[in-house]
Structure formats: structure tokens, C-alpha cells
Amino acid sequence: MKKLKLLKQLTTITIILISLISFGHDALAQVKIVTSTTDFATIAKDIGGDKVEVVSLSKGYQDPHFVDAKPIFITKLNQAGLMIYNGLELEVGWLPILITGARNSDIQASNPTRHYNVSTSIKDKLEVHTGQVDRSMGDIHPGGNPHYMLDPRNGIPVARGIAARLIKIDPENAAFYEENFNNFVSELKLKISEWKTGLEPFQDTKVVTYHKLWVYFTKWAGFTEVGTIEPKPGIPPTPSHVANIIKTIENEDVKVIIAANYYPQKTPSIIAEKTGVPFLSLPAMVEGRDGINSYIELFDALVGEITSALKSKEGN
């Protein structure tokens, strides 16, 4: 009788322990998020906190058009509970084959909760092409310029989209995600106001860029982009085009030359030397340079370096 009673007690204790272990695993379970770029990764971390595990497939110092499709990426995508990517054909050369190879039905395009094409959240897309597009036009994105994260205002709908999906995937932590979203937006709006104040004295500043990458930033900042060092997107500059750009810089009183730090630096450096106009090699994404680990830190760096260069140019 005592043995039977002891056996029942041990069985009860075992069941309780199993339940506690299972509960512990559930409580510690994180939503696994895979993003195509570091910008999305850092915002996902801000919203998800310790409830998520986030990995970016590209580095902030890489051109996101061209990323090596490594086998480890397939493993990451196979385990993902949420895939976040830019869209507008930015990753068309490498991401689709990885998603197919991952064999993860959760993150297929048919599941918009776990397959998040961020471009669907961006209202004011720039350089949308309605006519026929062909390769002779260079690296054109028919649906619009994909570098929309360089307008900090677009961080808000992106964060909202990530929060909405996390709430659907993990409703038990909805209040946590909502609070983090509100905190992120409040801080970003304050910083946007601060950045615009810093940029105010430089409205209508004329700039030249290397690639059609800065159109969102220059429009938001109030600058005028009068030319690009690439004659067409993705096409290396020819000597004749460089000569024309030098004339444009001199005739239009261009104040600064800007290039993302993952593009070739030699030609813009030569142009800067010949014209006396400052050349800035800038990070275009989070982690594009040491010390830039958040979306806000990215724009602190961009606005700070550009305004410093323009102040220095005025002082000469």
C-alpha cells in the first residue's frame, strides 16, 4: 500500500516537473527573425527585445544588392519564424533562392504575417517607373528606389509593421511589443526634429552622389542632387562622364560629394581633389561603420558629418 502511494506521489512529482520544464522552455522561447539588412535587424531588436532572436543576412558595410548566398543562410531561414526584407528587387539576386532552399513554409510569400516585404509599408516611394524598363538603363528598380530607409521617417511604418507581426505571432507578449514600439517611435520623432533643426541652415544645398542611393535622404534633408558619378545606376563612370560631373560641380556650386562607403572611393576622391569640394564616404546602413549600432546612431552620424562638412565649406 505504501509502495503504491509512494509510486503515485513520484508520478505526480514527475508530471509537475515535466510541466515546469515545458513551461520554462515556452517562457524562454524566442521568435527567430531573419532580416536581409542590418537596418531591419536593429529595429526588430528594439521592438522585440529579449522576446526575439535576430540575425541579418547582410552586413552594414556590404552592398545589399550583392550578397553571397551562403549555405548557413539557408539554415537560418529554415529555423525562422519571421522573415523581413526590403523588396523592390533589392535582394532579387540572392534572397529568393535562399528562401526556396530553406523549405520553410512559414516564411513563404503566401504567409504575410511571417513573410514581411517591408516595401509594402512605404507610402511615398521615389523613382517608380511606369514605362518599359531594360538593362540599357542600368540597375533600375521598376517598383521604386529601394533605399527608402535613408529617410528616417520611414523607420516608423517599418517598426509598426514589425510590431504588428510580432503581436500576431506571439500574442501573449503583445503589450510588451506595443510598449517598445511606442518608445521607439517617440525617440525617433524627437531625433528627427533635432536632425531637421541641424539641417535647416543648409536647405537647397546642391550635392553630387556616387550612386542613386541617397535620393530619400536628400529629399528629406532638403538638398538638391544635381548629378551622380555613375552615368547610370550600377554603371562605372567613364572619363567623359567624370569630366561632365566636374563641370556640373563647378557650374552649380556643389557643396559636397557623397558616396556610401561600400562603393569605389577612388573616382569621387579624384573629383573632390580637382574641384576642392569635400568628399564624404558615409555609412548607408546600421553597422556600416564601427560605433553605429542602431537606426538612430546611423542618422546621428550622417547628419553630423554632413553638416560639419558644410559648415567647414562655408568657413573657407
C-alpha positions in Angstrom: 0.0 0.0 0.0 2.8 2.3 1.0 4.7 1.4 -2.2 1.6 2.2 -4.3 1.1 5.5 -2.5 4.8 6.4 -3.0 4.6 5.5 -6.7 1.6 7.8 -7.1 3.5 10.6 -5.4 6.5 10.1 -7.6 4.3 10.0 -10.7 2.7 13.3 -9.6 6.0 14.9 -8.9 7.3 13.8 -12.3 4.3 15.2 -14.1 4.8 18.5 -12.2 8.5 18.7 -13.1 7.8 17.9 -16.7 5.1 20.6 -16.8 7.5 23.1 -15.2 10.3 22.3 -17.6 7.9 22.6 -20.6 6.6 25.9 -19.2 10.2 27.1 -18.8 11.0 26.3 -22.3 7.8 28.0 -23.6 8.5 31.1 -21.4 12.0 31.4 -22.8 11.1 30.6 -26.4 12.0 33.5 -28.7 10.7 34.4 -32.1 13.5 33.8 -34.5 13.8 36.6 -37.0 15.9 36.7 -40.1 16.3 40.1 -41.9 18.0 40.9 -45.2 19.7 44.1 -43.8 21.0 45.4 -40.5 18.5 48.3 -40.5 15.6 45.9 -40.2 17.5 43.8 -37.7 18.2 46.7 -35.3 14.6 47.9 -35.4 13.3 44.3 -34.8 15.6 44.1 -31.8 14.2 47.4 -30.5 10.7 46.2 -30.8 11.2 42.5 -29.8 13.7 42.9 -27.0 14.5 39.7 -25.2 11.5 38.0 -26.8 13.2 37.7 -30.2 16.4 36.4 -31.7 17.5 38.4 -34.7 20.1 37.7 -37.4 20.8 39.9 -40.5 22.0 38.1 -43.7 24.0 41.0 -44.9 26.5 43.3 -43.1 26.1 47.0 -42.9 29.3 47.6 -44.8 28.1 45.4 -47.8 26.2 46.5 -50.9 22.9 44.8 -50.2 22.4 44.2 -53.9 25.2 41.7 -53.9 25.4 39.3 -51.0 26.9 35.8 -51.2 24.2 33.2 -50.7 26.0 31.1 -48.1 24.6 27.7 -47.1 24.4 28.8 -43.4 21.8 31.4 -44.5 19.5 28.5 -45.6 19.8 27.0 -42.1 18.9 30.3 -40.5 15.9 30.7 -42.8 14.8 27.2 -42.2 14.5 28.0 -38.5 13.0 31.4 -38.9 9.6 32.4 -37.6 9.7 35.7 -39.4 11.5 36.9 -42.5 11.9 40.6 -43.0 13.3 42.1 -46.3 13.4 45.2 -48.3 11.7 44.2 -51.5 11.7 46.4 -54.7 14.1 43.9 -56.1 17.0 45.0 -53.8 17.7 41.4 -52.9 16.5 39.8 -56.1 19.9 38.4 -57.0 20.3 36.3 -53.8 17.4 36.1 -51.4 14.7 34.2 -53.4 17.0 31.2 -53.9 17.7 31.1 -50.2 14.1 31.2 -49.2 13.3 28.4 -51.7 16.2 26.3 -50.4 15.2 26.8 -46.8 12.0 24.8 -47.3 10.2 26.7 -44.5 6.5 27.0 -45.4 6.1 29.6 -42.6 8.1 32.3 -44.4 6.8 31.9 -47.9 5.1 34.9 -49.6 1.7 33.2 -49.1 2.1 34.0 -45.3 2.2 37.8 -45.0 2.4 37.6 -41.2 5.8 35.8 -41.3 7.0 36.9 -44.7 7.3 40.7 -44.4 8.1 42.6 -47.6 8.8 46.0 -45.9 8.3 48.0 -49.1 4.6 47.3 -48.8 4.6 49.6 -45.8 6.3 52.6 -47.6 3.8 55.0 -49.0 5.9 57.6 -50.8 8.2 55.6 -53.0 10.6 57.6 -55.2 11.6 56.9 -58.8 8.8 54.5 -59.5 8.9 53.6 -63.3 5.7 53.2 -65.1 7.2 52.7 -68.6 9.3 50.0 -70.1 12.5 49.2 -68.3 15.5 47.4 -69.8 19.1 46.7 -68.8 20.4 49.5 -71.0 19.0 51.9 -68.3 21.3 50.4 -65.7 20.3 48.9 -62.4 16.8 50.2 -62.4 14.1 49.1 -59.9 10.7 49.4 -61.6 8.8 49.4 -58.3 10.8 52.4 -57.0 14.2 53.2 -55.5 14.8 50.6 -52.7 16.9 52.8 -50.4 13.9 54.2 -48.5 15.4 53.5 -45.1 17.6 56.6 -45.7 14.6 58.7 -44.9 14.3 58.3 -41.1 10.6 58.9 -41.2 10.3 55.6 -42.9 11.5 53.9 -39.7 8.1 54.5 -38.2 5.9 52.4 -40.6 8.7 49.8 -40.6 8.6 49.5 -36.9 4.8 49.4 -36.9 4.8 46.5 -39.4 7.3 44.5 -37.3 5.3 45.1 -34.1 2.1 44.1 -35.8 3.6 40.8 -37.0 5.2 40.0 -33.6 1.9 40.6 -31.9 0.2 38.2 -34.3 2.9 35.6 -33.9 3.3 36.0 -30.1 0.1 37.5 -28.8 0.9 36.7 -25.2 3.6 39.4 -25.3 1.5 41.9 -27.3 1.7 44.6 -24.6 5.5 44.3 -24.5 5.8 44.8 -28.2 3.3 47.6 -28.2 5.2 49.5 -25.5 8.6 49.0 -27.2 7.1 50.3 -30.5 5.7 53.4 -28.8 9.1 54.1 -27.1 10.9 53.6 -30.4 8.6 56.0 -32.3 8.7 58.6 -29.5 12.5 58.6 -29.5 12.8 58.6 -33.3 10.4 61.5 -33.7 12.3 63.6 -31.2 15.6 62.8 -33.1 14.0 63.7 -36.4 13.1 67.1 -35.1 16.6 67.5 -33.8 18.2 66.5 -37.1 15.9 68.8 -39.1 16.9 71.7 -36.9 20.6 70.9 -37.6 19.9 70.7 -41.4 17.8 73.9 -41.6 20.6 76.3 -42.4 21.6 74.2 -45.4 18.3 73.9 -47.3 18.7 73.7 -51.1 22.3 72.7 -50.8 23.5 71.2 -54.0 25.2 67.8 -53.8 26.6 65.1 -56.1 26.4 61.5 -55.1 28.1 58.4 -56.4 25.1 56.1 -56.9 21.3 56.7 -56.9 21.2 55.7 -53.3 20.7 59.0 -51.4 17.5 60.3 -53.1 15.4 59.6 -50.0 17.9 61.3 -47.7 18.5 64.3 -49.9 14.8 64.9 -50.3 14.2 64.6 -46.6 17.2 66.8 -45.8 16.1 69.5 -48.2 19.1 69.1 -50.5 19.2 69.2 -54.3 21.0 66.3 -56.1 22.4 67.7 -59.3 24.3 64.6 -60.6 25.7 61.2 -59.9 29.2 59.9 -60.6 27.8 56.8 -62.1 26.3 57.7 -65.5 23.5 55.2 -64.9 22.8 53.2 -61.7 25.4 50.4 -61.4 27.4 51.5 -64.5 31.0 52.6 -63.7 31.9 56.2 -64.6 33.7 56.9 -67.9 36.3 59.6 -68.2 34.0 61.8 -70.3 31.2 61.5 -67.7 33.7 62.3 -64.9 34.7 65.4 -66.9 31.0 66.4 -67.2 30.4 65.9 -63.5 33.4 68.2 -62.7 31.9 70.9 -64.9 28.5 70.4 -63.1 30.1 70.7 -59.7 31.8 74.0 -60.7 28.8 75.5 -62.6 26.2 74.5 -60.0 28.3 75.5 -56.9 28.0 72.0 -55.4 28.9 71.9 -51.8 29.6 68.2 -51.1 30.1 64.9 -52.8 28.6 61.8 -51.0 29.2 58.1 -51.5 28.3 55.0 -49.5 31.5 53.6 -48.0 31.0 50.2 -49.8 31.3 51.9 -53.3 34.6 52.6 -55.0 36.3 55.6 -53.4 39.0 56.5 -56.0 36.9 58.4 -58.5 35.0 60.6 -56.1 38.3 61.3 -54.3 39.9 62.5 -57.5 36.8 64.7 -58.3 37.0 66.2 -54.9 40.7 67.0 -55.3 40.1 68.6 -58.7 37.1 70.7 -57.5 38.0 71.5 -53.9 34.6 70.1 -52.8 34.6 67.9 -49.7 34.0 64.2 -50.4 32.3 62.2 -47.7 32.4 58.4 -47.6 29.4 57.6 -45.4 27.8 54.5 -43.9 24.5 53.8 -45.6 23.2 51.2 -43.1 23.4 50.3 -39.4 26.8 48.7 -38.6 28.2 50.3 -41.8 30.9 51.6 -39.5 32.2 50.9 -36.0 30.0 52.5 -33.4 26.9 52.7 -35.5 24.7 50.0 -33.8 21.2 51.5 -34.1 19.0 53.3 -36.6 19.2 56.5 -34.6 23.0 56.3 -34.4 23.1 55.9 -38.2 21.4 59.3 -38.7 23.3 60.9 -35.9 26.4 60.1 -37.9 25.0 61.1 -41.3 23.6 64.4 -40.2 26.6 65.2 -38.0 29.2 64.5 -40.7 27.3 66.3 -43.5 26.5 69.4 -41.5 30.1 69.6 -40.2 31.4 69.4 -43.8 29.0 72.1 -45.0 30.0 74.4 -42.0 33.6 73.9 -42.9 33.0 74.6 -46.5 31.2 77.9 -45.6 34.1 78.9 -43.4 36.6 78.7 -46.3 
